[in-house]
Amino acid sequence: MTQRRLGIVEKIGFGMGDAGNNMTFAAVVMYLSYFYTDVYGISPAVVGTIFLSMRFVDAITDPLMGALADRTRSRWGRFRPYLLFVPVPLAVACVLMFTTPEWSGTAKIAYAFATYFIMSLLYTAVNIPYCALGGVITDDHRERVSFQSWRFILVGVAYLILNSGLMPLVEWIGGDDEAKGFQYSMTIMSAIGLGMFLFCFLTVRERVHPTPTQHDRLAAKLKALAMNLKWRIVLGVTFLQALQFFLRQGAAIYFATYVLGFGTLGISAFITSGALASIAGTALSPRLSRRISKRKVFQASTLALIAASCLLFLVPGQWAIVASLIFVLVSFMHGVGAPISWALMADAEDYGEWKTGQRNTGVSFAGNLFFLKMGLAVSGGMIGLLLSWGGYQANVDQQSDSALLVISLLLTLIPAIVCLLMFWATYLFGLNDDDMDEVRAALQQRRPDDGTPSPAADPASGEASAYT
């Protein structure tokens, strides 16, 4: 199958889907920990426990959702229907998560856990099909970097809306009642997200289809995926990238507030500048990837991110402008690498089809999303537990030196160490663009004209071991 280049409307439409996701998900990443500790009144240790406990549920629900999506047959395809029907209950769950009933301590914790649990299940039900959609829009691995870049550009727009609008909106609507401000502001943000999901559903198409004869059993799908070394490596990359990103995002509001001493507008400007820089890096990523192998671009941006993070740690809190500029650089470098990691996931899926003859897109991307959420959970747990260990106190004018040190480490050196591991993982991945050109050519020769996968390569031919 020779795939035409995608139109700009479809690329924007695909990006709108993740923008819709992040009208809720980015709020969880950036503000839920702060909301729980400083508005709802739950201790940081309990917050960390809530975040971590949900991941045990995800270990079961994510692959089941991936298998369900793979088995879905409708006139809209396998994955698009979930973008139409799930976002409404997800929006309601998000508003309830940012609602603060006047209950006792134990009941408050139970409510927080229940609403976070429901929101996470619904997020799984829409985001796994959405992520899998990125593997079936086209089989051109360079086009994948392009439309994944649009995805992260529009995710950046969602972050901008939240960063620049949420806290001022909370203050404007709620006044002295911050709880009311969060509840009504998240209602507005969730409504915007619904429109983004609808635009994605209407503009994106599925073109790479599974063979009707391949196994639908979950155990068989997992066995086929387990044979794919590249998929396993990409799962590690996904976890590490999510961990370093969510650590920075979760710590940013604390860093801007207590280390740099910014007020409401300063905090919004600090986080917004990072989001703009990330968008700029993402926009540049396809251009770099066309000139240089996308894996090498990812590795170079990771090294630069490590260096900038270490430099940010050394900057005194009084140098707020310098610190903000370095934070912009860190965000820019993350933006360069972000779309490439998801393109590598689709490459790993093509590699697995080439090796085994099985295309299990839903389960494959479910594994990727599970490890992304593991990165979110571990980062949330680390932030809560380390803040508690450092003696963080909510709603005080000045934190202790130990708390300030922990906040700085969460934004700088700890993510830098994680990035070093991520660099090593991408080195092990091994597949460059020339390798993927050969894999794609082999798949096109073996697929029927309708684009469905054909049986695996004959190991005796040498094909199946060429990229192990």
Salt bridges, closest charged atoms under 4 A:
GLU10 OE1 - ARG207 NH2 2.88
ASP18 OD2 - ARG151 NE 2.74
ASP58 OD2 - ARG55 NE 2.43
ASP58 OD1 - LYS373 NZ 3.31
ASP62 OD1 - LYS373 NZ 3.00
ASP70 OD1 - ARG78 NH1 3.36
ASP70 OD2 - LYS221 NZ 3.55
ASP139 OD1 - ARG440 NH2 3.22
ASP139 OD2 - ARG447 NH1 3.38
ASP140 OD2 - ARG440 NH1 3.92
GLU143 OE2 - ARG5 NE 3.48
GLU143 OE1 - LYS11 NZ 3.67
ASP347 OD1 - ARG144 NH1 3.72
ASP347 OD2 - LYS294 NZ 2.89
ASP350 OD2 - ARG144 NH1 2.50
ASP350 OD1 - ARG359 NH1 2.98
GLU353 OE1 - ARG359 NH1 2.51
GLU353 OE1 - ARG447 NH2 2.77
ASP433 OD1 - LYS294 NZ 2.88
ASP437 OD1 - HIS141 NE2 2.78
ASP437 OD1 - ARG142 NH1 2.71
